[in-house]
Amino acid sequence: MKKDLRIIYMGTPEFAVPSLTSLVKNGWNVVAVITAPDKPKGRGQKMVPSAVKDAALSHNIPVLQPTNLKSPEFLEELKSFHADLQIVVAFRMLPVVVWDMPPLGTFNLHASLLPDYRGAAPINWAIINGEKETGVTTFFLKHEIDTGSIIFQEKVPILPEENLGDVYLKLMNLGSQLVVKTVEAIAENNVNPKVQDESKAKHHAPKIFKETCEINWGNAAIDIHNLVRGLSPFPAAFTSIQGQNCKIYKTSIEPGNLPGSMVGEYKTDGKNHLKFQTGNGILCIEELQLAGKKRMGIQDFLRGNSI
């Protein structure tokens, strides 16, 4: 059964690697991988392959890197693999002619409990909004992004101390298990996709831009704390300290106010703490990084920087 089912896998970043690896390890016949073209990186602008391309080549799977998903040449090559099923994990939007090609359809893995947090950055926004729970969803693709019928979902808690990096790893690994479970169910014709309940689509998860990352000290300490968690370790929330751009990676909260301080002002003992007055409560900086310097804990930072 596994060898008879011909699968094409589409993905680009690290998040999509465990799902591909799990499919191969479980004996599924991945006949080709579609990923983004190599990109120039670093000072030398050396061309670097995607994480998924590296993984595919390590398993001797053919790799396609189209710049145009509608080009006749790419579509002919895609058809030549005679895929029964396509799987999409952290890839780009597909034209109908691509996702509608295989007889068993195309399903996507999304890092939220759909229909909530549709969009490009579901993990970030779930944490930024202070959610206590998230998960992964597999669903069949249709025209509107992230709206297709749900196949399976798995939930996980978001713990108070967890940041983007922590939840990303949890969902990446949980997602790889759900992808395999979904393929098995489709192969056995044992799926009962459910239309998404629009009443549960309460939050959007748009792409993160630089302005998203700038701290507004007029907000409550808990909201800024969650912003820091939802952007750490990358791209990181930032603020200005003595005119210098400063990324903030870890914070904690204290109730009350800093005596005599306006919103956005800070106080420090020069040794152990750096505390900001917010719109509601005190935000304590635990880990940070000045532009051009390395990331460090607050004590090391204060030891080397007089503020």
C-alpha positions in Angstrom: 0.0 0.0 0.0 2.7 2.5 1.0 4.8 2.0 -2.1 1.7 2.2 -4.4 0.7 5.7 -3.1 2.8 8.3 -4.9 3.4 11.5 -2.8 4.8 14.9 -3.7 5.9 16.9 -0.8 6.1 20.7 -0.8 7.9 22.8 1.9 10.9 25.1 2.5 12.0 25.9 6.1 13.2 23.8 9.0 9.6 23.5 10.2 8.9 21.2 7.2 11.8 18.9 7.6 10.6 16.5 10.4 7.3 15.8 8.4 9.3 14.8 5.3 11.7 12.7 7.3 8.8 11.0 9.2 7.1 10.1 5.9 10.3 8.5 4.5 11.1 6.7 7.8 7.5 5.3 7.8 8.0 3.8 4.3 5.9 6.3 2.3 6.8 6.8 -1.3 7.8 10.4 -1.7 8.5 10.6 -5.4 9.5 14.3 -5.5 10.0 17.4 -3.3 9.0 21.0 -4.4 10.9 23.7 -2.5 12.1 27.3 -2.9 15.0 28.2 -5.1 18.4 28.5 -3.4 19.0 31.9 -1.9 22.2 34.0 -1.5 23.2 34.3 2.2 25.9 35.8 4.3 28.8 38.1 3.5 29.9 36.2 0.5 26.3 35.9 -0.8 26.9 32.2 -1.3 23.8 30.3 -2.7 22.3 28.3 0.0 19.6 25.5 -0.4 16.5 25.3 1.7 16.4 23.0 4.8 13.9 20.8 2.9 16.1 20.5 -0.2 19.0 19.3 2.0 16.7 16.8 3.7 15.3 15.6 0.3 18.7 15.1 -1.2 19.9 13.1 1.8 17.1 10.7 1.0 17.8 10.7 -2.8 14.5 12.3 -3.6 14.2 14.4 -6.8 13.9 18.1 -6.0 12.1 20.7 -8.1 12.7 24.5 -7.4 10.3 26.4 -9.6 10.3 30.2 -9.6 6.8 30.2 -11.3 4.3 27.6 -10.1 2.1 28.3 -13.2 4.8 27.9 -15.8 4.0 25.2 -18.5 7.4 23.6 -18.0 6.9 23.2 -14.2 3.3 21.9 -14.6 4.4 19.3 -17.2 7.3 18.1 -14.9 4.9 17.9 -12.0 2.4 15.8 -14.0 5.2 13.5 -15.0 5.5 12.2 -11.4 1.8 10.9 -11.5 1.3 11.8 -7.9 -1.7 10.5 -6.0 -1.4 12.9 -3.2 0.4 16.2 -2.4 1.4 17.5 1.0 2.2 21.1 1.8 4.1 22.2 5.0 5.3 25.8 5.2 5.4 26.5 1.5 3.9 29.3 -0.6 0.3 29.7 -1.9 -0.4 27.2 -4.7 -2.4 27.9 -7.8 -5.5 25.8 -8.3 -3.9 23.9 -11.2 -1.2 22.6 -8.8 -3.3 21.7 -5.7 -6.1 20.2 -7.8 -3.8 17.9 -9.8 -3.6 14.7 -7.8 -6.7 12.4 -7.6 -6.5 12.2 -3.7 -6.1 16.0 -3.4 -3.6 18.2 -1.6 -3.5 18.7 2.2 -1.7 21.3 4.3 -0.3 21.2 7.8 -1.0 24.5 9.6 0.5 25.4 13.0 -2.8 26.5 14.7 -6.2 25.1 15.7 -8.0 26.2 12.6 -10.1 28.2 11.8 -8.4 30.3 14.5 -5.1 32.0 13.5 -5.2 31.6 9.8 -2.3 33.3 8.1 1.5 33.4 7.9 2.5 33.6 11.6 0.1 31.6 13.7 2.7 30.6 16.4 3.8 34.1 16.9 0.3 35.6 17.3 -1.0 32.8 19.6 1.8 33.7 22.1 1.6 37.4 21.5 -2.2 37.3 22.3 -1.5 35.3 25.5 -3.2 32.1 24.4 -2.8 29.1 26.8 -3.3 26.5 24.0 -2.5 26.0 20.4 -1.9 23.0 18.1 -1.6 21.7 14.6 -4.2 21.1 11.9 -4.2 19.1 8.6 -6.8 20.2 6.0 -7.5 19.8 2.3 -6.6 22.9 0.2 -9.3 25.0 -1.4 -9.3 28.5 -3.0 -9.3 30.7 0.1 -6.1 30.4 2.2 -6.3 28.2 5.3 -10.1 27.6 4.9 -10.3 24.0 3.6 -12.1 21.1 5.4 -10.2 19.9 8.5 -8.9 16.3 8.5 -7.2 16.1 11.9 -6.2 18.4 14.8 -3.9 18.0 17.8 -3.8 20.4 20.8 -0.9 21.4 23.0 -0.6 23.8 26.0 1.4 27.0 25.7 3.2 27.1 29.1 3.8 30.5 30.7 7.6 30.4 30.4 7.6 29.2 26.8 8.6 31.5 23.9 8.3 31.2 20.1 11.3 28.9 19.8 9.9 26.5 22.4 6.4 26.3 20.9 7.8 26.1 17.3 9.8 23.0 18.2 6.7 21.4 19.9 4.5 22.0 16.9 7.1 21.0 14.4 7.5 17.6 16.0 3.8 17.2 16.7 3.0 18.2 13.1 5.3 15.5 11.7 3.3 12.9 13.6 0.0 14.4 12.3 1.2 14.4 8.7 1.9 10.7 8.9 -1.4 10.0 10.6 -3.2 11.9 7.9 -1.5 10.1 5.0 -2.3 6.7 6.6 -6.0 7.7 6.9 -6.2 9.0 3.3 -4.5 5.8 2.0 -7.1 3.7 3.9 -10.0 5.9 2.7 -10.7 6.6 6.3 -11.1 10.4 6.5 -14.2 12.4 7.2 -13.2 16.1 6.6 -15.2 18.7 8.5 -16.0 22.1 7.1 -14.4 24.8 9.3 -16.7 26.6 11.8 -16.4 30.3 10.9 -17.6 31.3 14.4 -14.3 30.0 15.8 -12.2 32.2 13.5 -11.6 34.8 16.1 -8.0 35.8 15.4 -5.8 36.5 12.3 -2.1 35.6 12.1 -0.6 38.1 9.5 3.0 38.2 8.6 5.3 39.8 11.2 6.8 43.1 10.1 9.4 45.3 11.8 6.7 47.6 13.2 5.1 44.6 14.9 8.3 44.1 16.9 8.7 47.6 18.3 7.7 47.8 22.0 4.9 50.3 22.9 5.6 51.1 26.6 2.1 52.5 26.9 0.8 48.9 26.7 0.4 46.8 29.9 3.4 44.8 31.1 1.7 41.5 30.5 1.1 42.4 26.8 4.7 43.5 26.3 5.9 40.4 28.0 3.8 38.3 25.7 5.1 40.2 22.7 8.7 39.5 23.7 7.8 35.8 24.1 6.1 35.6 20.8 9.1 37.1 18.9 11.9 35.4 20.7 14.4 34.3 19.5 13.6 35.7 16.1 13.0 38.4 14.9 12.9 39.7 18.6 11.0 42.6 20.1 13.0 45.8 20.3 13.2 49.2 21.9 15.6 52.1 22.2 17.9 52.5 25.2 19.9 55.7 25.3 19.4 56.1 21.6 20.6 52.6 20.7 18.5 49.9 19.2 18.1 47.1 21.6 16.5 43.6 21.1 14.7 42.2 24.1 14.6 38.4 24.4 13.3 37.6 27.9 11.3 39.6 30.5 9.4 39.2 33.7 6.6 41.2 35.3 6.3 43.0 38.6 3.0 44.6 39.9 2.8 48.2 40.8 4.7 51.2 39.4 8.2 52.6 39.5 8.1 55.6 41.9 8.3 58.9 40.0 8.6 57.3 36.6 6.6 58.1 33.4 5.6 55.4 30.9 8.6 54.2 29.0 11.1 55.4 31.6 13.4 52.9 33.3 15.4 52.4 36.5 18.4 50.3 37.2 20.7 49.6 40.1 23.6 49.2 37.6 24.1 45.6 38.7 21.1 43.3 38.8 18.0 44.9 37.3 16.7 47.1 34.5 13.0 47.9 35.0 10.6 49.8 32.7 7.4 51.6 33.6 4.7 50.4 31.3 1.0 51.5 30.9 0.2 49.0 33.7 2.8 47.3 35.8 6.6 47.0 35.7 8.5 45.1 33.0 11.9 43.6 34.1 14.4 43.0 31.3 16.2 39.6 31.7 17.9 39.1 28.4 18.8 41.6 25.7 21.2 42.6 22.9 22.4 46.0 21.9 23.0 46.6 18.1 26.3 45.1 17.1 26.8 43.3 20.4 26.1 39.8 21.6 23.0 38.6 23.4 23.4 38.5 27.2 21.7 38.2 30.5 20.9 41.4 32.4 23.8 41.1 34.9 26.4 40.7 32.2 24.8 43.5 30.2 24.9 45.9 33.2 28.5 44.9 34.0 29.6 46.0 30.6 27.3 48.9 29.8 26.8 52.0 31.9 23.2 53.3 31.6 
